[in-house]
Amino acid sequence: MYWGWLAVFALVGAQMSWVLRPFIGSPRAEFAWFRPREGSFFEGVATALRQLLGG
């Protein structure tokens, strides 16, 4: 049960960090209250894996 809770907690934390990314952002980017979201954490991981594997 502990490992299941830990996995769910990690996945929810990863998605929340992806959602909050526009607010934290890069120091060099111009200030904006809202920026467009670019998918989800899981889409980002899938895209990175496809690029890494040459797809």
mmJSON file of the N, C-alpha and C atoms, coordinates in Angstrom:
{"data_MODEL":{"atom_site":{
"group_PDB":["ATOM","ATOM","ATOM","ATOM","ATOM","ATOM","ATOM","ATOM","ATOM","ATOM","ATOM","ATOM","ATOM","ATOM","ATOM","ATOM","ATOM","ATOM","ATOM","ATOM","ATOM","ATOM","ATOM","ATOM","ATOM","ATOM","ATOM","ATOM","ATOM","ATOM","ATOM","ATOM","ATOM","ATOM","ATOM","ATOM","ATOM","ATOM","ATOM","ATOM","ATOM","ATOM","ATOM","ATOM","ATOM","ATOM","ATOM","ATOM","ATOM","ATOM","ATOM","ATOM","ATOM","ATOM","ATOM","ATOM","ATOM","ATOM","ATOM","ATOM","ATOM","ATOM","ATOM","ATOM","ATOM","ATOM","ATOM","ATOM","ATOM","ATOM","ATOM","ATOM","ATOM","ATOM","ATOM","ATOM","ATOM","ATOM","ATOM","ATOM","ATOM","ATOM","ATOM","ATOM","ATOM","ATOM","ATOM","ATOM","ATOM","ATOM","ATOM","ATOM","ATOM","ATOM","ATOM","ATOM","ATOM","ATOM","ATOM","ATOM","ATOM","ATOM","ATOM","ATOM","ATOM","ATOM","ATOM","ATOM","ATOM","ATOM","ATOM","ATOM","ATOM","ATOM","ATOM","ATOM","ATOM","ATOM","ATOM","ATOM","ATOM","ATOM","ATOM","ATOM","ATOM","ATOM","ATOM","ATOM","ATOM","ATOM","ATOM","ATOM","ATOM","ATOM","ATOM","ATOM","ATOM","ATOM","ATOM","ATOM","ATOM","ATOM","ATOM","ATOM","ATOM","ATOM","ATOM","ATOM","ATOM","ATOM","ATOM","ATOM","ATOM","ATOM","ATOM","ATOM","ATOM","ATOM","ATOM","ATOM","ATOM","ATOM","ATOM","ATOM","ATOM"],
"id":[1,2,3,4,5,6,7,8,9,10,11,12,13,14,15,16,17,18,19,20,21,22,23,24,25,26,27,28,29,30,31,32,33,34,35,36,37,38,39,40,41,42,43,44,45,46,47,48,49,50,51,52,53,54,55,56,57,58,59,60,61,62,63,64,65,66,67,68,69,70,71,72,73,74,75,76,77,78,79,80,81,82,83,84,85,86,87,88,89,90,91,92,93,94,95,96,97,98,99,100,101,102,103,104,105,106,107,108,109,110,111,112,113,114,115,116,117,118,119,120,121,122,123,124,125,126,127,128,129,130,131,132,133,134,135,136,137,138,139,140,141,142,143,144,145,146,147,148,149,150,151,152,153,154,155,156,157,158,159,160,161,162,163,164,165],
"type_symbol":["N","C","C","N","C","C","N","C","C","N","C","C","N","C","C","N","C","C","N","C","C","N","C","C","N","C","C","N","C","C","N","C","C","N","C","C","N","C","C","N","C","C","N","C","C","N","C","C","N","C","C","N","C","C","N","C","C","N","C","C","N","C","C","N","C","C","N","C","C","N","C","C","N","C","C","N","C","C","N","C","C","N","C","C","N","C","C","N","C","C","N","C","C","N","C","C","N","C","C","N","C","C","N","C","C","N","C","C","N","C","C","N","C","C","N","C","C","N","C","C","N","C","C","N","C","C","N","C","C","N","C","C","N","C","C","N","C","C","N","C","C","N","C","C","N","C","C","N","C","C","N","C","C","N","C","C","N","C","C","N","C","C","N","C","C"],
"label_atom_id":["N","CA","C","N","CA","C","N","CA","C","N","CA","C","N","CA","C","N","CA","C","N","CA","C","N","CA","C","N","CA","C","N","CA","C","N","CA","C","N","CA","C","N","CA","C","N","CA","C","N","CA","C","N","CA","C","N","CA","C","N","CA","C","N","CA","C","N","CA","C","N","CA","C","N","CA","C","N","CA","C","N","CA","C","N","CA","C","N","CA","C","N","CA","C","N","CA","C","N","CA","C","N","CA","C","N","CA","C","N","CA","C","N","CA","C","N","CA","C","N","CA","C","N","CA","C","N","CA","C","N","CA","C","N","CA","C","N","CA","C","N","CA","C","N","CA","C","N","CA","C","N","CA","C","N","CA","C","N","CA","C","N","CA","C","N","CA","C","N","CA","C","N","CA","C","N","CA","C","N","CA","C","N","CA","C","N","CA","C","N","CA","C"],
"label_alt_id":[null,null,null,null,null,null,null,null,null,null,null,null,null,null,null,null,null,null,null,null,null,null,null,null,null,null,null,null,null,null,null,null,null,null,null,null,null,null,null,null,null,null,null,null,null,null,null,null,null,null,null,null,null,null,null,null,null,null,null,null,null,null,null,null,null,null,null,null,null,null,null,null,null,null,null,null,null,null,null,null,null,null,null,null,null,null,null,null,null,null,null,null,null,null,null,null,null,null,null,null,null,null,null,null,null,null,null,null,null,null,null,null,null,null,null,null,null,null,null,null,null,null,null,null,null,null,null,null,null,null,null,null,null,null,null,null,null,null,null,null,null,null,null,null,null,null,null,null,null,null,null,null,null,null,null,null,null,null,null,null,null,null,null,null,null],
"label_comp_id":["MET","MET","MET","TYR","TYR","TYR","TRP","TRP","TRP","GLY","GLY","GLY","TRP","TRP","TRP","LEU","LEU","LEU","ALA","ALA","ALA","VAL","VAL","VAL","PHE","PHE","PHE","ALA","ALA","ALA","LEU","LEU","LEU","VAL","VAL","VAL","GLY","GLY","GLY","ALA","ALA","ALA","GLN","GLN","GLN","MET","MET","MET","SER","SER","SER","TRP","TRP","TRP","VAL","VAL","VAL","LEU","LEU","LEU","ARG","ARG","ARG","PRO","PRO","PRO","PHE","PHE","PHE","ILE","ILE","ILE","GLY","GLY","GLY","SER","SER","SER","PRO","PRO","PRO","ARG","ARG","ARG","ALA","ALA","ALA","GLU","GLU","GLU","PHE","PHE","PHE","ALA","ALA","ALA","TRP","TRP","TRP","PHE","PHE","PHE","ARG","ARG","ARG","PRO","PRO","PRO","ARG","ARG","ARG","GLU","GLU","GLU","GLY","GLY","GLY","SER","SER","SER","PHE","PHE","PHE","PHE","PHE","PHE","GLU","GLU","GLU","GLY","GLY","GLY","VAL","VAL","VAL","ALA","ALA","ALA","THR","THR","THR","ALA","ALA","ALA","LEU","LEU","LEU","ARG","ARG","ARG","GLN","GLN","GLN","LEU","LEU","LEU","LEU","LEU","LEU","GLY","GLY","GLY","GLY","GLY","GLY"],
"label_asym_id":["A","A","A","A","A","A","A","A","A","A","A","A","A","A","A","A","A","A","A","A","A","A","A","A","A","A","A","A","A","A","A","A","A","A","A","A","A","A","A","A","A","A","A","A","A","A","A","A","A","A","A","A","A","A","A","A","A","A","A","A","A","A","A","A","A","A","A","A","A","A","A","A","A","A","A","A","A","A","A","A","A","A","A","A","A","A","A","A","A","A","A","A","A","A","A","A","A","A","A","A","A","A","A","A","A","A","A","A","A","A","A","A","A","A","A","A","A","A","A","A","A","A","A","A","A","A","A","A","A","A","A","A","A","A","A","A","A","A","A","A","A","A","A","A","A","A","A","A","A","A","A","A","A","A","A","A","A","A","A","A","A","A","A","A","A"],
"label_entity_id":["1","1","1","1","1","1","1","1","1","1","1","1","1","1","1","1","1","1","1","1","1","1","1","1","1","1","1","1","1","1","1","1","1","1","1","1","1","1","1","1","1","1","1","1","1","1","1","1","1","1","1","1","1","1","1","1","1","1","1","1","1","1","1","1","1","1","1","1","1","1","1","1","1","1","1","1","1","1","1","1","1","1","1","1","1","1","1","1","1","1","1","1","1","1","1","1","1","1","1","1","1","1","1","1","1","1","1","1","1","1","1","1","1","1","1","1","1","1","1","1","1","1","1","1","1","1","1","1","1","1","1","1","1","1","1","1","1","1","1","1","1","1","1","1","1","1","1","1","1","1","1","1","1","1","1","1","1","1","1","1","1","1","1","1","1"],
"label_seq_id":[1,1,1,2,2,2,3,3,3,4,4,4,5,5,5,6,6,6,7,7,7,8,8,8,9,9,9,10,10,10,11,11,11,12,12,12,13,13,13,14,14,14,15,15,15,16,16,16,17,17,17,18,18,18,19,19,19,20,20,20,21,21,21,22,22,22,23,23,23,24,24,24,25,25,25,26,26,26,27,27,27,28,28,28,29,29,29,30,30,30,31,31,31,32,32,32,33,33,33,34,34,34,35,35,35,36,36,36,37,37,37,38,38,38,39,39,39,40,40,40,41,41,41,42,42,42,43,43,43,44,44,44,45,45,45,46,46,46,47,47,47,48,48,48,49,49,49,50,50,50,51,51,51,52,52,52,53,53,53,54,54,54,55,55,55],
"pdbx_PDB_ins_code":[null,null,null,null,null,null,null,null,null,null,null,null,null,null,null,null,null,null,null,null,null,null,null,null,null,null,null,null,null,null,null,null,null,null,null,null,null,null,null,null,null,null,null,null,null,null,null,null,null,null,null,null,null,null,null,null,null,null,null,null,null,null,null,null,null,null,null,null,null,null,null,null,null,null,null,null,null,null,null,null,null,null,null,null,null,null,null,null,null,null,null,null,null,null,null,null,null,null,null,null,null,null,null,null,null,null,null,null,null,null,null,null,null,null,null,null,null,null,null,null,null,null,null,null,null,null,null,null,null,null,null,null,null,null,null,null,null,null,null,null,null,null,null,null,null,null,null,null,null,null,null,null,null,null,null,null,null,null,null,null,null,null,null,null,null],
"Cartn_x":[0.822,0.0,0.875,1.955,2.859,3.421,3.864,4.476,3.449,2.214,1.155,0.886,0.806,0.596,1.758,2.981,4.159,4.166,3.781,3.735,2.687,1.501,0.441,0.869,1.451,1.906,2.974,3.892,4.941,4.347,3.377,2.758,1.955,1.227,0.463,1.412,2.494,3.489,4.145,4.439,5.033,4.071,2.802,1.82,1.622,1.614,1.461,2.652,3.841,5.002,4.912,4.345,4.171,3.142,2.072,1.025,1.538,2.342,2.861,4.07,4.559,5.741,5.615,4.479,4.399,4.569,4.227,4.359,5.789,6.496,7.865,8.815,8.757,9.431,10.901,11.366,12.754,12.937,14.035,14.261,14.441,14.848,15.088,13.823,12.768,11.519,10.809,10.085,9.347,8.204,7.823,6.793,5.44,4.722,3.351,2.576,1.353,0.546,0.193,-0.22,-0.609,0.095,0.601,1.212,0.466,0.473,-0.248,0.395,-0.443,0.067,0.383,1.426,1.865,1.683,0.452,0.183,0.322,0.746,0.884,2.278,2.571,3.848,4.048,3.003,3.096,3.329,2.725,2.992,4.426,4.928,6.304,7.306,7.047,7.93,7.879,6.694,6.562,7.283,7.16,7.847,9.353,9.845,11.28,11.81,11.056,11.487,11.498,10.491,10.474,11.69,12.02,13.194,14.479,14.562,15.754,15.967,14.883,14.979,14.997,15.012,15.138,13.859,12.723,11.437,10.786],
"Cartn_y":[-1.181,0.0,1.258,1.211,2.366,2.684,1.665,1.908,2.43,1.964,2.489,3.954,4.303,5.7,6.557,6.053,6.807,7.055,6.052,6.213,7.243,7.164,8.133,9.534,9.663,10.961,11.548,10.717,11.18,11.637,10.898,11.274,12.568,12.714,13.947,15.124,14.93,15.987,16.399,15.436,15.748,16.567,16.183,16.93,18.337,18.474,19.807,20.701,20.141,20.948,21.379,20.547,20.905,22.031,21.958,22.976,24.31,24.283,25.512,26.076,25.373,25.796,27.192,27.599,28.972,30.045,29.756,30.747,30.837,29.741,29.725,30.121,29.438,29.8,30.157,30.723,31.122,32.571,32.9,34.288,35.236,34.722,35.571,35.845,35.069,35.258,36.513,37.175,38.364,37.963,38.87,38.568,38.429,37.405,37.201,36.478,36.917,36.25,34.842,34.705,33.39,33.144,31.951,31.506,30.264,30.02,28.832,27.551,26.617,25.316,24.494,23.732,22.918,21.441,21.017,19.615,19.289,18.056,17.597,17.016,16.684,16.08,14.78,13.996,12.696,12.842,13.842,14.115,14.58,15.402,15.871,14.737,13.806,12.646,11.772,11.548,10.727,11.376,12.687,13.393,13.304,13.485,13.397,11.99,10.965,9.602,9.311,9.822,9.629,10.296,11.505,12.194,11.474,10.968,10.256,8.964,8.283,7.022,7.206,8.473,8.758,8.64,8.804,8.648,9.897],
"Cartn_z":[0.0,0.0,0.0,0.743,0.805,-0.569,-1.292,-2.603,-3.605,-3.506,-4.368,-4.088,-2.803,-2.419,-2.887,-2.734,-3.142,-4.655,-5.427,-6.888,-7.294,-6.708,-7.028,-6.616,-5.443,-4.958,-5.888,-6.379,-7.294,-8.626,-9.147,-10.42,-10.291,-9.213,-8.996,-8.798,-8.073,-7.886,-9.19,-10.047,-11.341,-12.194,-12.211,-12.992,-12.425,-11.115,-10.512,-10.834,-10.852,-11.219,-12.673,-13.525,-14.934,-15.07,-14.296,-14.357,-13.817,-12.766,-12.169,-12.908,-13.885,-14.639,-15.223,-15.796,-16.324,-15.259,-14.01,-12.959,-12.446,-12.444,-11.937,-13.055,-14.18,-15.418,-15.361,-16.457,-16.633,-16.203,-15.53,-15.121,-16.308,-17.443,-18.621,-19.43,-19.182,-19.925,-19.414,-20.317,-19.902,-18.988,-18.113,-17.119,-17.784,-17.401,-17.871,-16.78,-16.522,-15.504,-15.928,-17.169,-17.674,-18.989,-19.124,-20.377,-20.834,-22.122,-22.591,-22.062,-21.663,-21.23,-22.454,-22.37,-23.499,-23.18,-23.033,-22.757,-21.291,-21.021,-19.646,-19.441,-18.223,-17.884,-18.657,-18.756,-19.411,-20.91,-21.538,-22.953,-23.146,-22.228,-22.304,-22.188,-21.281,-21.124,-22.375,-22.905,-24.115,-25.29,-25.441,-26.532,-26.362,-25.134,-24.883,-25.184,-24.812,-25.105,-26.594,-27.325,-28.774,-29.418,-28.991,-29.549,-29.175,-27.962,-27.509,-28.291,-28.595,-29.312,-30.83,-31.283,-32.705,-33.486,-32.833,-33.513,-33.873],
"occupancy":[1.0,1.0,1.0,1.0,1.0,1.0,1.0,1.0,1.0,1.0,1.0,1.0,1.0,1.0,1.0,1.0,1.0,1.0,1.0,1.0,1.0,1.0,1.0,1.0,1.0,1.0,1.0,1.0,1.0,1.0,1.0,1.0,1.0,1.0,1.0,1.0,1.0,1.0,1.0,1.0,1.0,1.0,1.0,1.0,1.0,1.0,1.0,1.0,1.0,1.0,1.0,1.0,1.0,1.0,1.0,1.0,1.0,1.0,1.0,1.0,1.0,1.0,1.0,1.0,1.0,1.0,1.0,1.0,1.0,1.0,1.0,1.0,1.0,1.0,1.0,1.0,1.0,1.0,1.0,1.0,1.0,1.0,1.0,1.0,1.0,1.0,1.0,1.0,1.0,1.0,1.0,1.0,1.0,1.0,1.0,1.0,1.0,1.0,1.0,1.0,1.0,1.0,1.0,1.0,1.0,1.0,1.0,1.0,1.0,1.0,1.0,1.0,1.0,1.0,1.0,1.0,1.0,1.0,1.0,1.0,1.0,1.0,1.0,1.0,1.0,1.0,1.0,1.0,1.0,1.0,1.0,1.0,1.0,1.0,1.0,1.0,1.0,1.0,1.0,1.0,1.0,1.0,1.0,1.0,1.0,1.0,1.0,1.0,1.0,1.0,1.0,1.0,1.0,1.0,1.0,1.0,1.0,1.0,1.0,1.0,1.0,1.0,1.0,1.0,1.0],
"B_iso_or_equiv":[0.0,0.0,0.0,0.0,0.0,0.0,0.0,0.0,0.0,0.0,0.0,0.0,0.0,0.0,0.0,0.0,0.0,0.0,0.0,0.0,0.0,0.0,0.0,0.0,0.0,0.0,0.0,0.0,0.0,0.0,0.0,0.0,0.0,0.0,0.0,0.0,0.0,0.0,0.0,0.0,0.0,0.0,0.0,0.0,0.0,0.0,0.0,0.0,0.0,0.0,0.0,0.0,0.0,0.0,0.0,0.0,0.0,0.0,0.0,0.0,0.0,0.0,0.0,0.0,0.0,0.0,0.0,0.0,0.0,0.0,0.0,0.0,0.0,0.0,0.0,0.0,0.0,0.0,0.0,0.0,0.0,0.0,0.0,0.0,0.0,0.0,0.0,0.0,0.0,0.0,0.0,0.0,0.0,0.0,0.0,0.0,0.0,0.0,0.0,0.0,0.0,0.0,0.0,0.0,0.0,0.0,0.0,0.0,0.0,0.0,0.0,0.0,0.0,0.0,0.0,0.0,0.0,0.0,0.0,0.0,0.0,0.0,0.0,0.0,0.0,0.0,0.0,0.0,0.0,0.0,0.0,0.0,0.0,0.0,0.0,0.0,0.0,0.0,0.0,0.0,0.0,0.0,0.0,0.0,0.0,0.0,0.0,0.0,0.0,0.0,0.0,0.0,0.0,0.0,0.0,0.0,0.0,0.0,0.0,0.0,0.0,0.0,0.0,0.0,0.0],
"pdbx_formal_charge":[null,null,null,null,null,null,null,null,null,null,null,null,null,null,null,null,null,null,null,null,null,null,null,null,null,null,null,null,null,null,null,null,null,null,null,null,null,null,null,null,null,null,null,null,null,null,null,null,null,null,null,null,null,null,null,null,null,null,null,null,null,null,null,null,null,null,null,null,null,null,null,null,null,null,null,null,null,null,null,null,null,null,null,null,null,null,null,null,null,null,null,null,null,null,null,null,null,null,null,null,null,null,null,null,null,null,null,null,null,null,null,null,null,null,null,null,null,null,null,null,null,null,null,null,null,null,null,null,null,null,null,null,null,null,null,null,null,null,null,null,null,null,null,null,null,null,null,null,null,null,null,null,null,null,null,null,null,null,null,null,null,null,null,null,null],
"auth_seq_id":[1,1,1,2,2,2,3,3,3,4,4,4,5,5,5,6,6,6,7,7,7,8,8,8,9,9,9,10,10,10,11,11,11,12,12,12,13,13,13,14,14,14,15,15,15,16,16,16,17,17,17,18,18,18,19,19,19,20,20,20,21,21,21,22,22,22,23,23,23,24,24,24,25,25,25,26,26,26,27,27,27,28,28,28,29,29,29,30,30,30,31,31,31,32,32,32,33,33,33,34,34,34,35,35,35,36,36,36,37,37,37,38,38,38,39,39,39,40,40,40,41,41,41,42,42,42,43,43,43,44,44,44,45,45,45,46,46,46,47,47,47,48,48,48,49,49,49,50,50,50,51,51,51,52,52,52,53,53,53,54,54,54,55,55,55],
"auth_comp_id":["MET","MET","MET","TYR","TYR","TYR","TRP","TRP","TRP","GLY","GLY","GLY","TRP","TRP","TRP","LEU","LEU","LEU","ALA","ALA","ALA","VAL","VAL","VAL","PHE","PHE","PHE","ALA","ALA","ALA","LEU","LEU","LEU","VAL","VAL","VAL","GLY","GLY","GLY","ALA","ALA","ALA","GLN","GLN","GLN","MET","MET","MET","SER","SER","SER","TRP","TRP","TRP","VAL","VAL","VAL","LEU","LEU","LEU","ARG","ARG","ARG","PRO","PRO","PRO","PHE","PHE","PHE","ILE","ILE","ILE","GLY","GLY","GLY","SER","SER","SER","PRO","PRO","PRO","ARG","ARG","ARG","ALA","ALA","ALA","GLU","GLU","GLU","PHE","PHE","PHE","ALA","ALA","ALA","TRP","TRP","TRP","PHE","PHE","PHE","ARG","ARG","ARG","PRO","PRO","PRO","ARG","ARG","ARG","GLU","GLU","GLU","GLY","GLY","GLY","SER","SER","SER","PHE","PHE","PHE","PHE","PHE","PHE","GLU","GLU","GLU","GLY","GLY","GLY","VAL","VAL","VAL","ALA","ALA","ALA","THR","THR","THR","ALA","ALA","ALA","LEU","LEU","LEU","ARG","ARG","ARG","GLN","GLN","GLN","LEU","LEU","LEU","LEU","LEU","LEU","GLY","GLY","GLY","GLY","GLY","GLY"],
"auth_asym_id":["A","A","A","A","A","A","A","A","A","A","A","A","A","A","A","A","A","A","A","A","A","A","A","A","A","A","A","A","A","A","A","A","A","A","A","A","A","A","A","A","A","A","A","A","A","A","A","A","A","A","A","A","A","A","A","A","A","A","A","A","A","A","A","A","A","A","A","A","A","A","A","A","A","A","A","A","A","A","A","A","A","A","A","A","A","A","A","A","A","A","A","A","A","A","A","A","A","A","A","A","A","A","A","A","A","A","A","A","A","A","A","A","A","A","A","A","A","A","A","A","A","A","A","A","A","A","A","A","A","A","A","A","A","A","A","A","A","A","A","A","A","A","A","A","A","A","A","A","A","A","A","A","A","A","A","A","A","A","A","A","A","A","A","A","A"],
"auth_atom_id":["N","CA","C","N","CA","C","N","CA","C","N","CA","C","N","CA","C","N","CA","C","N","CA","C","N","CA","C","N","CA","C","N","CA","C","N","CA","C","N","CA","C","N","CA","C","N","CA","C","N","CA","C","N","CA","C","N","CA","C","N","CA","C","N","CA","C","N","CA","C","N","CA","C","N","CA","C","N","CA","C","N","CA","C","N","CA","C","N","CA","C","N","CA","C","N","CA","C","N","CA","C","N","CA","C","N","CA","C","N","CA","C","N","CA","C","N","CA","C","N","CA","C","N","CA","C","N","CA","C","N","CA","C","N","CA","C","N","CA","C","N","CA","C","N","CA","C","N","CA","C","N","CA","C","N","CA","C","N","CA","C","N","CA","C","N","CA","C","N","CA","C","N","CA","C","N","CA","C","N","CA","C","N","CA","C","N","CA","C","N","CA","C"],
"pdbx_PDB_model_num":[1,1,1,1,1,1,1,1,1,1,1,1,1,1,1,1,1,1,1,1,1,1,1,1,1,1,1,1,1,1,1,1,1,1,1,1,1,1,1,1,1,1,1,1,1,1,1,1,1,1,1,1,1,1,1,1,1,1,1,1,1,1,1,1,1,1,1,1,1,1,1,1,1,1,1,1,1,1,1,1,1,1,1,1,1,1,1,1,1,1,1,1,1,1,1,1,1,1,1,1,1,1,1,1,1,1,1,1,1,1,1,1,1,1,1,1,1,1,1,1,1,1,1,1,1,1,1,1,1,1,1,1,1,1,1,1,1,1,1,1,1,1,1,1,1,1,1,1,1,1,1,1,1,1,1,1,1,1,1,1,1,1,1,1,1]
}}}
